[in-house]
Amino acid sequence: MLFLGILVFRLLLFGHSGVVSHQDTLDLTPVEVFSMPLDKYTFGQTVRLISEKDLENFQGLSLGDFLQQRTGLFLRQYGAGMLSSLTMRGTSAGHNAVFWNGLPINSPSLGQTDFSILPVGGFDQVTVHFGSGGALFGTDAIGGAIHLSNKLNFGQGHKLKINSLLGSFGRWNQLGEHSFSNKKLSTRTRVYRNFAQNDFSFTNVAKIGTPVKRQQNARVLQWGAMQDLAWKFDEKNLISTAVWWNQTDRQIQPVMGSNTRDVQLDENLRWVVDYFHFGSEKVWNLKTGLVQDQLKFNQSINRTAQYFISGDLDWSLGPKWSSKSGFRYSYIQGNLSTYEATDSRLELYQSTNFQPNENLGFSLNLRQLVYQDNFAPFTPGIGGEWHFLKSDRHLLQLNSAFSLGFKVPTLNDRFWKPGGNPELEPEQSWSSELGVKHEFGYGNFKLSNQVTYYRMSVENWIIWLPKGNFWSPTNLRKVHNSGIEYFLEASQKMGLWALGLQGTYAWNRAINQTNINENDRAKGKQLPYTPEHKFQLTGSLEKGAGKIFLNSHRVGKRFVGTDNVSVLPAYALWDAGVNYDWNLFNRLQGNLGFQVNNLLNTEYQVLRLRAMPGRNYQLNLHITL
Amino acid sequence: MKQFGLFTALWAIALFLGSCVTDPVDAPLGEYEVGVLIMNEGAFGSNDGEVYHYIPASGELKPAIFEAENSRPYAGLLQDIVVTEDRTYLVANTGKVEVVDSKDFSSLGAVSEGLDITRSLVFVNQKLYISDWGAYDADFNSPESYIAVVNDATGGAIAKKIPVASRPEGLFVQDNNLLVACASAKKLEVISLSSETVAGSKDIEGSPVRFFEHGGKLYLYARDADHIYFHELNRTNHNVVGTVKVGLEGSTSNFALGDNGDVYVLTSTGWPDYNDAVAKISVSGQVSDASIYTGSGFYGIGFHPNQKNIYIGDNNGFQGNGTVIIINQTGQEVTTLEVGRGPSGFVFK
């Protein structure tokens, strides 16, 4: 009863549900373990949820694969199962913040996350925040932010889950999970193993006669384990914790024309503890945790550790105002192959929502970060939403936001030997956006459209340049970004049948404003490996427990260098599959799916001379007991 | 009159015979046998090395001629171009050698298996001898350096690997010996081409890079942080018979031999300014001008023996394609060319 009360409180406190449909992250299921909503102070900004159901057919595959195939986001993939870095709104790989259960997990030495070693199964859902969010999320959130979350439930008893995925090129992914929960305690243990030989065929254009060859040296073996625990130890107090260990042992797929036999071993340990205290219209949260990363490339070992402690108070001043005030302290240790360094960061932040009426809402976010003896730029962000047309069938909503972002130079930027530059300034950005969302419902037909236009400027962009016998970073580049994001969702029910359509389109212009010297020809050109256009569409047809789908994504041309001379052609891939939800005597349930990826066997390269697999097949089996 | 008749007869015969003897006519040169081949190394991890072709007289510049003539990318980091007889060897430090016809750059063959970090090659005795650093060890040293032997002028399988001291670079054939400049080991290794084994090894002051000939003498260029060295070699016993040591801060391994024993060397100041320059030095040791031209991103240098111009490759930070800056011998800019990624060397024809 109390927990239900807490959730009702959440509804009052956090939900601007009358105004916003950010709601996807605000599941009001009464048994769900509480977690801070990620979209509460985001009026005017675009936040999208990728649910556990969406991820279902990607068991053990990387989050990078999912985002590339099923969203408008673009990932620079260095081969099948290889390094996969995200670009959002035309920014670089280090310009998006990545969180796991509220902990920032971007590597402090590299400043980015490799999305190929975030396997589906290591988290339950993903929230994508588009655009600068420095005030909300801190460093790195220039192009956007990605949040990986675990979702636990109370009162579910024992559950056993086994997921398997069998696929072409030696793919075999397995996950086993046991969970138990009563009204006060929830625990879940998960173990997984993912393997792919990746010996797919490709046309080797680096060899005479361009023969078709089997890919060599691209095997990936991944192991992981997770433990979640939540304990509601009295009426007003909840503690939850999660541990995630992930190891990825990879051969590094060589670029065509090279004979390298590199290997890489990544080990990542993440641990978080949250304590919540629920007061009268207040929620106190104390969070602590650590993120340890080890990257062993051949014999070269790089280790980093981040320790966090943060606290905030989220409270309500009547129905119109809500506020969150908090701090985060981070201590970072780097033990890299060429240097050792430490860093400490203190952040103070304040978020405020104001809802004068049910059709209007505003967010104001502020953040100040201090690292070592340096002040990062003070970072405000403001946004608003207005339901300017509301009827039985239509809802039209205007969104607008302005925000600043920043990125603290990475440890490698500052301390790498040789070449690290301790004098680097943080990268800075401003971003503004204007969008319209339209929702329409009539009978069994539902339609949702959202279009957003954004403009952004990133300054002090750090690039590494050859300096004599080594490379060194400088704050040199300035980039103007602008573009449009469009989201479409539609569904139609016809008796037992249901038709679904989901699509995204992203138009991203990222125009370099600087030449590094008088001979450089980069000014006025699109950034390398930043497609202006990406399009994705999924259509599905369901009847009862059966479902078929067809998905396509198209990536526009990409330039190889800053002068836009070399071009990689656009490509489009199609996937199709069938799923069936089965149930045996109400005791054993599950899902069986078969899928064909790259249906037309298209030869393509995401990055130049990095081979990618042709047509391939996968069989999914999920069993829940 | 009789004499006149005889003379006329002889003249007629001579004319007739002369008309029957065909003048030796040179076979027409191929498109790429004239002009300048511009070597663009490419960017690490991208394997986008390529060759551009430039005709100084007309200013015509043809990009990416390997891909243009073979409908496939070169797909390597281009380290060296070696022209011998009617073949051109394109050496990639990503572990391959492409062999093309010098006339039209059409592919003739390749060495694509078994190489690691390939640096240069020579063609002698109908064989290819290819210098290679071998795979790096855990500390990125090169203890497995070798000279690979291929028994076919157009490539194919490696018949043998001859271990040599660390990081072999330039090669030179003298009589029946192969001289190898081992930069990291600071050694000159001598390989007998009869036995294909290392017959001798000599310590060298500085890191030896490349051999060149001037005034009938054979030199080995070497460098360290503050000096360059012109080591004169005895062609018989390969001993260093004389060394000219020149103080030159920030010297690099990039140099070009000019006229009259002038050598143009790229220099870089390093931290914190990183200014690059072209220094003009005499083989005899005189520094004529430590910076006849300055800039940044200098990555390759060449001297056009006919035009007497200096060609400088500017890598533009490897962010995009590079630029070739052509200057005259007094350091004045003549023109610039938009070329490929990381222009690093030139072959003048």
Interface residues (C-beta under 8 A of the other chain):
Chain A: V205 A206 K207 I208 T210 V255 M256 G257 S258 N259 T260 R261 N298 Q299 S300 I463 L465 P466 K467 G468 N469 S472 I516 N517 N519 D520 R521 A522 K525 P528 V560 G561 T562 D563 N564 V565 S566 R608 L609
Chain B: A43 G45 S46 N47 D48 P63 R72 P73 Y74 A75 G76 A92 T94 G95 K96 S107 G109 A110 S112 E113 G114 L115 D116 A135 Y136 D137 A138 D139 G250 T252 S268 T269 G270 W271 Y274 G295 S296 G297 Y299 D314 N315 N316 G317 F318 Q319 G320 N321 G322 T323 I325 T336 E338 R341
